[in-house]
Amino acid sequence: MEAQSKSSRIASKQKELSRDLAAANLDAALEAQDAESFMKQLGEVIKAGGGYSAAARAAGLNRTALYKIASPEGNPALSTLVSLLTPLGLRLSIKTITDPSPNTELESTDVFKSYPTGDVYAQNASENDAPPK
């Protein structure tokens, strides 16, 4: 019984390490802004995680569609990617860039200009649009 328990712990640790390696490889592809490499790595993760049939079933996708999605030319919707990563024991995460390169650095005012809120539209109303007094 002790040998079986030890074997189970080793298998669990190996699975954890392979998930960590998969996450690191996918993250490296994203950091390099290499979508083709990311999709290729995703295909490898799918194969290692039980194959395309199992991944498609777990994500609620058609297996044939999953082959297209996970191909180097694939371009899945964010919701599809999230539904696919979750059963593989992975998830997307957003973090700040600690040392941005010159071409990715934005002024904070540029960021806020890019994402208007309801208040922005209210502030931009012309006097002609105002209700009569």
Contact map, one row per residue, 1 for C-alpha under 8 A:
1111100000000000000000000000000000000000000000000000000000000000000000000000000000000000000000000000000000000000000000000000000000000
1111110000000000000000000000000000000000000000000000000000000000000000000000000000000000000000000000000000000000000000000000000000000
1111111000000000000000000000000000000000000000000000000000000000000000000000000000000000000000000000000000000000000000000000000000000
1111111100000000000000000000000000000000000000000000000000000000000000000000000000000000000000000000000000000000000000000000000000000
1111111110000000000000000000000000000000000000000000000000000000000000000000000000000000000000000000000000000000000000000000000000000
0111111111000000000000000000000000000000000000000000000000000000000000000000000000000000000000000000000000000000000000000000000000000
0011111111100000000000000000000000000000000000000000000000000000000000000000000000000000000000000000000000000000000000000000000000000
0001111111110000000000000000000000000000000000000000000000000000000000000000000000000000000000000000000000000000000000000000000000000
0000111111111000000000000000000000000000000000000000000000000000000000000000000000000000000000000000000000000000000000000000000000000
0000011111111100000000000000000000000000000000000000000000000000000000000000000000000000000000000000000000000000000000000000000000000
0000001111111110000000000000000000000000000000000000000000000000000000000000000000000000000000000000000000000000000000000000000000000
0000000111111111000000000000000000000000000000000000000000000000000000000000000000000000000000000000000000000000000000000000000000000
0000000011111111100000000000000000000000000000000000000000000000000000000000000000000000000000000000000000000000000000000000000000000
0000000001111111110000000000000000000000000000000000000000000000000000000000000000000000000000000000000000000000000000000000000000000
0000000000111111111000000000000000000000000000000000000000000000000000000000000000000000000000000000000000000000000000000000000000000
0000000000011111111100000000000000000000000000000000000000000000000000000000000000000000000000000000000000000000000000000000000000000
0000000000001111111110000000000000000000000000000000000000000000000000000000000000000000000000000000000000000000000000000000000000000
0000000000000111111111000000000000000000000000000000000000000000000000000000000000000000000000000000000000000000000000000000000000000
0000000000000011111111100000000000000000000000000000000000000000000000000000000000000000110000000000000000000000000000000000000000000
0000000000000001111111110000000000000000000000000000000000000000000000000000000000000000000000000000000000000000000000000000000000000
0000000000000000111111111000000000000000000000000000000000000000000000000000000000000000000000000000000000000000000000000000000000000
0000000000000000011111111100000000000000100010000000000000000000000000000000000000000000000000000000000000000000000000000000000000000
0000000000000000001111111110000000000000000000000000000000000000000000000000000000000000010000000000000000000000000000000000000000000
0000000000000000000111111111000000000000000000000000000000000000000000000000000000000000000000000000000000000000000000000000000000000
0000000000000000000011111111100000000100100000000000000000000000000000000000000000000000000000000000000000000000000000000000000000000
0000000000000000000001111111110000000100110000000000000000000000000000000000000000000000000000000000000000000000000000000000000000000
0000000000000000000000111111111000000000000000000000000000000000000000000000000000000000000000000000000000000000000000000000000000000
0000000000000000000000011111111100000000000000000000000000000000000000000000000000000000000000000000000000000000000000000000000000000
0000000000000000000000001111111111101100000000000000000000000000000000000000000000000000000000000000000000000000000000000000000000000
0000000000000000000000000111111111100100000000000000000000000000000000000000000000000000000000000000000000000000000000000000000000000
0000000000000000000000000011111111000000000000000000000000000000000000000000000000000000000000000000000000000000000000000000000000000
0000000000000000000000000001111111000000000000000000000000000000000000000000000000000000000000000000000000000000000000000000000000000
0000000000000000000000000000111111100000000000000000000000000000000000000000000000000000000000000000000000000000000000000000000000000
0000000000000000000000000000111111111100000000000000000000000000000000000000000000000000000000000000000000000000000000000000000000000
0000000000000000000000000000110011111110000000000000000000000000000000010000000000000000000000000000000000000000000000000000000000000
0000000000000000000000000000000001111111000000000000000000000000000000011100000000000000000000000000000000000000000000000000000000000
0000000000000000000000000000100001111111100000000000000000000000000000010000000000000000000000000000000000000000000000000000000000000
0000000000000000000000001100110001111111110000000000000000000000000000010000000000000000000000000000000000000000000000000000000000000
0000000000000000000000000000000000111111111000000000000000000000000001111100000000000000000000000000000000000000000000000000000000000
0000000000000000000000000000000000011111111100000000000000000000000001110000000000000000000000000000000000000000000000000000000000000
0000000000000000000001001100000000001111111110000000000000000000000000000000000000000000000000000000000000000000000000000000000000000
0000000000000000000000000100000000000111111111000000000000000000000001000000000000000000000000000000000000000000000000000000000000000
0000000000000000000000000000000000000011111111100000000000000000000001100000000000000000000000000000000000000000000000000000000000000
0000000000000000000000000000000000000001111111110000000000000000000000000000000000000000000000000000000000000000000000000000000000000
0000000000000000000001000000000000000000111111111000000000000000000000000000000000000001000000000000000000000000000000000000000000000
0000000000000000000000000000000000000000011111111111001000000000000000000000000000000001000000000000000000000000000000000000000000000
0000000000000000000000000000000000000000001111111111000000000000000000000000000000000000000000000000000000000000000000000000000000000
0000000000000000000000000000000000000000000111111110000000000000000000000000000000000000000000000000000000000000000000000000000000000
0000000000000000000000000000000000000000000011111110001000000000000000000000000000000001000000000000000000000000000000000000000000000
0000000000000000000000000000000000000000000001111111111000000000000000000000000000000000000000000000000000000000000000000000000000000
0000000000000000000000000000000000000000000001111111111000000000000000000000000000000000000000000000000000000000000000000000000000000
0000000000000000000000000000000000000000000001100111111100000010011000000000000000000000000000000000000000000000000000000000000000000
0000000000000000000000000000000000000000000000000111111110000010000000000000000000000000000000000000000000000000000000000000000000000
0000000000000000000000000000000000000000000000000111111111000000000000000000000000000000000000000000000000000000000000000000000000000
0000000000000000000000000000000000000000000001001111111111100000000000000000000000010011000000000000000000000000000000000000000000000
0000000000000000000000000000000000000000000000000001111111111110010000000000000000010000000000000000000000000000000000000000000000000
0000000000000000000000000000000000000000000000000000111111111110000000000000000000000000000000000000000000000000000000000000000000000
0000000000000000000000000000000000000000000000000000011111111000000000000000000000010010000000000000000000000000000000000000000000000
0000000000000000000000000000000000000000000000000000001111111000000000000000000100110110000000000000000000000000000000000000000000000
0000000000000000000000000000000000000000000000000000000111111100000000000000000000100000000000000000000000000000000000000000000000000
0000000000000000000000000000000000000000000000000000000111111110110000000000000000000000000000000000000000000000000000000000000000000
0000000000000000000000000000000000000000000000000000000110011111110000000000000000000000000000000000000000000000000000000000000000000
0000000000000000000000000000000000000000000000000001100110001111111000000000000000000000000000000000000000000000000000000000000000000
0000000000000000000000000000000000000000000000000000000000000111111100000000000000000000000000000000000000000000000000000000000000000
0000000000000000000000000000000000000000000000000000000000001111111110000000000000000000000000000000000000000000000000000000000000000
0000000000000000000000000000000000000000000000000001000100001111111111000000000000000000000000000000000000000000000000000000000000000
0000000000000000000000000000000000000000000000000001000000000011111111100000000000000000000000000000000000000000000000000000000000000
0000000000000000000000000000000000000000000000000000000000000001111111101100000000000000000000000000000000000000000000000000000000000
0000000000000000000000000000000000000000000000000000000000000000111111101111000000000000000000000000000000000000000000000000000000000
0000000000000000000000000000000000000011011000000000000000000000011111111101000000000000000000000000000000000000000000000000000000000
0000000000000000000000000000000000000011001000000000000000000000001111111100000000000000000000000000000000000000000000000000000000000
0000000000000000000000000000000000111111000000000000000000000000000001111100000000000000000000000000000000000000000000000000000000000
0000000000000000000000000000000000010010000000000000000000000000000111111110000000000000000000000000000000000000000000000000000000000
0000000000000000000000000000000000010010000000000000000000000000000111111111000000000000000000000000000000000000000000000000000000000
0000000000000000000000000000000000000000000000000000000000000000000010001111100000000000000000000000000000000000000000000000000000000
0000000000000000000000000000000000000000000000000000000000000000000011000111110110000000000000000000000000000000000000000000000000000
0000000000000000000000000000000000000000000000000000000000000000000000000011111110000000000000000000000000000000000000000000000000000
0000000000000000000000000000000000000000000000000000000000000000000000000001111111000000000000000000000000000000000000000000000000000
0000000000000000000000000000000000000000000000000000000000000000000000000000111111100000000000000000000000000000000000000000000000000
0000000000000000000000000000000000000000000000000000000000100000000000000001111111110000000000000000000000000000000000000000000000000
0000000000000000000000000000000000000000000000000000000000000000000000000001111111111000000000000000000000000000000000000000000000000
0000000000000000000000000000000000000000000000000000000000000000000000000000011111111100001100000000000000000000000000000000000000000
0000000000000000000000000000000000000000000000000000000000110000000000000000001111111110000000000000000000000000000000000000000000000
0000000000000000000000000000000000000000000000000000001101100000000000000000000111111111000000000000000000000000000000000000000000000
0000000000000000000000000000000000000000000000000000000000000000000000000000000011111111111100000000000000000000000000000000000000000
0000000000000000000000000000000000000000000000000000000000100000000000000000000001111111111000000000000000000000000000000000000000000
0000000000000000000000000000000000000000000000000000001001100000000000000000000000111111110000000000000000000000000000000000000000000
0000000000000000000000000000000000000000000011001000001000000000000000000000000000011111110000000000000000000000000000000000000000000
0000000000000000001000000000000000000000000000000000000000000000000000000000000000001111111000000000000000000000000000000000000000000
0000000000000000001000100000000000000000000000000000000000000000000000000000000000001111111100000000000000000000000000000000000000000
0000000000000000000000000000000000000000000000000000000000000000000000000000000001001100111110000000000000000000000000000000000000000
0000000000000000000000000000000000000000000000000000000000000000000000000000000001001000011111000000000000000000000000000000000000000
0000000000000000000000000000000000000000000000000000000000000000000000000000000000000000001111100000000000000000000000000000000000000
0000000000000000000000000000000000000000000000000000000000000000000000000000000000000000000111110000000000000000000000000000000000000
0000000000000000000000000000000000000000000000000000000000000000000000000000000000000000000011111000000000000000000000000000000000000
0000000000000000000000000000000000000000000000000000000000000000000000000000000000000000000001111100000000000000000000000000000000000
0000000000000000000000000000000000000000000000000000000000000000000000000000000000000000000000111111000000000000000000000000000000000
0000000000000000000000000000000000000000000000000000000000000000000000000000000000000000000000011111000000000000000000000000000000000
0000000000000000000000000000000000000000000000000000000000000000000000000000000000000000000000001111100000000000000000000000000000000
0000000000000000000000000000000000000000000000000000000000000000000000000000000000000000000000001111110110000000000000000000000000000
0000000000000000000000000000000000000000000000000000000000000000000000000000000000000000000000000011111110000000000000000000000000000
0000000000000000000000000000000000000000000000000000000000000000000000000000000000000000000000000001111110000000000000000000000000000
0000000000000000000000000000000000000000000000000000000000000000000000000000000000000000000000000000111110000000000000000000000000000
0000000000000000000000000000000000000000000000000000000000000000000000000000000000000000000000000001111111000000000000000000000000000
0000000000000000000000000000000000000000000000000000000000000000000000000000000000000000000000000001111111100000000000000000000000000
0000000000000000000000000000000000000000000000000000000000000000000000000000000000000000000000000000000111110110000000000000000000000
0000000000000000000000000000000000000000000000000000000000000000000000000000000000000000000000000000000011111110000000000000000000000
0000000000000000000000000000000000000000000000000000000000000000000000000000000000000000000000000000000001111111000000000000000000000
0000000000000000000000000000000000000000000000000000000000000000000000000000000000000000000000000000000000111111100000000000000000000
0000000000000000000000000000000000000000000000000000000000000000000000000000000000000000000000000000000001111111110000000000000000000
0000000000000000000000000000000000000000000000000000000000000000000000000000000000000000000000000000000001111111111000000000000000000
0000000000000000000000000000000000000000000000000000000000000000000000000000000000000000000000000000000000011111111100000000000000000
0000000000000000000000000000000000000000000000000000000000000000000000000000000000000000000000000000000000001111111100000000000000000
0000000000000000000000000000000000000000000000000000000000000000000000000000000000000000000000000000000000000111111100000000000000000
0000000000000000000000000000000000000000000000000000000000000000000000000000000000000000000000000000000000000011111110000000000000000
0000000000000000000000000000000000000000000000000000000000000000000000000000000000000000000000000000000000000001111111111000000000000
0000000000000000000000000000000000000000000000000000000000000000000000000000000000000000000000000000000000000000001111111000000000000
0000000000000000000000000000000000000000000000000000000000000000000000000000000000000000000000000000000000000000000111111100000000000
0000000000000000000000000000000000000000000000000000000000000000000000000000000000000000000000000000000000000000000111111110000000000
0000000000000000000000000000000000000000000000000000000000000000000000000000000000000000000000000000000000000000000111111111000000000
0000000000000000000000000000000000000000000000000000000000000000000000000000000000000000000000000000000000000000000111111111100000000
0000000000000000000000000000000000000000000000000000000000000000000000000000000000000000000000000000000000000000000001111111100000000
0000000000000000000000000000000000000000000000000000000000000000000000000000000000000000000000000000000000000000000000111111100000000
0000000000000000000000000000000000000000000000000000000000000000000000000000000000000000000000000000000000000000000000011111110000000
0000000000000000000000000000000000000000000000000000000000000000000000000000000000000000000000000000000000000000000000001111111011000
0000000000000000000000000000000000000000000000000000000000000000000000000000000000000000000000000000000000000000000000000001111111000
0000000000000000000000000000000000000000000000000000000000000000000000000000000000000000000000000000000000000000000000000000111111000
0000000000000000000000000000000000000000000000000000000000000000000000000000000000000000000000000000000000000000000000000000011111000
0000000000000000000000000000000000000000000000000000000000000000000000000000000000000000000000000000000000000000000000000000111111100
0000000000000000000000000000000000000000000000000000000000000000000000000000000000000000000000000000000000000000000000000000111111110
0000000000000000000000000000000000000000000000000000000000000000000000000000000000000000000000000000000000000000000000000000000011111
0000000000000000000000000000000000000000000000000000000000000000000000000000000000000000000000000000000000000000000000000000000001111
0000000000000000000000000000000000000000000000000000000000000000000000000000000000000000000000000000000000000000000000000000000000111
